[in-house]
């Protein structure tokens, strides 16, 4: 049996893909740095070996899959090339693997992971399904009918895929270290749309997505009356959100989700639309109400009188959406934002937008910028952002106890870097 070796197996997409191959009966192992990542537990639970990086990990009869974060001069990639093994980059292998199934790509600047998780949950209730979620969760099944996967636009990696369907949640300017403008991002999504084989489900409330040209049928969802699938009569409850869905202006049914905020309604509408398009039973689609969420997306716990939330939000729109969800779920509690900017290029590009979105919280703490090996740091510092937010403080890892003063509040730790270390430090302080 072929052994699949993953270089950088702790990456979110890589960890998910490794689990899919393992569940499908393949022999899987991988290597990575020895620092612990939140993706590790799922790999360990399935008994997938994780080795330290070494050229001795590579053998001539292996198939090697390398994470996109690793350059061609990495010791294991060099060894793989020397031995002439079958070698793929992550997105190249995924593009080949999904051809076995009815594939559904979930793409967009925001909401990919949550929507992929929600769709995977609903389909899994009705069919054998494989899915790859960008929070490090992956599941394979030898009899899978569908393959649901998160497709990232960064460096146009999603152009390696030719999915049967694509859900497009939105188009927004992000990854300023690669994309030059919103037009450049749109061009990438247009190229992706050209590769879809059966149909596209797109958010019609997104101005950019309204201009996508398609060769396949396109179904629009959103709040606006012009959409094919429209949410109306939204009600917030103690359990989450209820709303009616109208299909081309005709009442379809009422749905409930255990989340708050317009962005979560839109994600649910995307799932309802694709499931309706595939003729799923409405009672199966209503399993939306039992979704438990994905990792690092509004993941919450209660500590004393505080609600502590971990969220991946790292773009101004995502920060606003996360704060909105907290306000709707906990209307009587002050919201405290603890934010770690991710990459210097993104921080510099969106400096004022970050300040505007963070100002929607009652109190703001900033952690130092999480840099990236793929960029120059320049002269920007966290104080440039602090200067734009009145009353904002810098949070030091050794002094997280200051957050105890916000009794009976919602503390939201946000970021795509290592913001979790600040949350862990705080939790260790208050539970010690």
ABEGO torsion letter per residue (X at the ends): XBBBBBBGAABAAAAAAAAAAAAAGBBBBBBBBABBBAAAAAAAAAGBBBBBBBAAABBAABBBBBBAABBAABAAAAAAAAAGBBBBBAAAAAAAAAAABBBBBBBEABGAAAAAAAAAAAAAAABBBBBBBAAGBBBBBAABABBBBBBBABGGAAAABBBABBBBABBBBBGAAABABAAAAAAAAAAAAAABAABBBBBAABAAAAABBBABBBBBBEABAABABBBBGBBBBAAEBBBBBBBGGBBABBBBBABBEAAAAAAAAAAAAAAAAAGBBAAAAAAAAABAEBBGBGBBBBBEABBBBBBABABAAAAAAAAAAAAAABAABBBBBBBBBBEAAAAAAAAAAAAAAAAABABBBBBBBBBBAABBAEABBAAAAAAABBGBBBBBAAAAAAAAABBGBBBBBBEABAAAAAAAAAAAAAAX
